Amino acid sequence: MAKEQGLDLVMVSPSANPPVCKILDYGKYKYLTGKQARETKKKQAEVKGIKISPRIAEHDLAFLLKNTIRFLGEGHKVKVTCQFRAREVTHPEIGRQKLAKMADALAEYASVERPPTLDGKLMIMILVPKPQGKQKHAKAEDKQDSGEAVQNLGNGKDPSPEVAQQPPVPAQEREPEATP
């Protein structure tokens, strides 16, 4: 029957009694199962990693916060790792403070899935994005309402306030230099 229809005979369950077979286009079947596997893989949230140290500077921390907000906005989980070197591990409270500072700064974008835990010389915290409806986007806040700044008042003048101009400074007369 499969040859008459130009299709393939595929054994679905060889261990059943009697064995179960299906008549289908095997190439199309493989394509659809591969496509479905790619779709499910795409839907899984990727875990992005951010590394800090207990001695990280404020500017560097702000830069990493900006990247973390971008990752969370894309729907990824973020694994924040504080790496201790040498004797830094004797003061884990400093790393815990840095991670808590990050969690507080990201409170409107993410929630803490796993609080900071020390694992050897690494302190790890995992953040998950909050639902999209409640997030503010930094780019939306930065947009200027340019409608007001470009409005023409209809009188041919610039809408900027008038600045009082100073009168020009009179030229000073110079005495000719005497040559010896």
Secondary structure, 3 states (H helix, E strand, C coil): CHHHHCCEEEEEECCCCCCEEEEECHHHHHHHHHHHHHHHHHHCCCEEEEEECCCCCHHHHHHHHHHHHHHHHCCCEEEEEEECCHHHHHCHHHHHHHHHHHHHHCCCCEEEEEEEEEECCEEEEEEEECCHHHCCCHHHHHCCCHHHHCCCCCCCCCCCCCCCCCCCCCCCCCCCCCCC
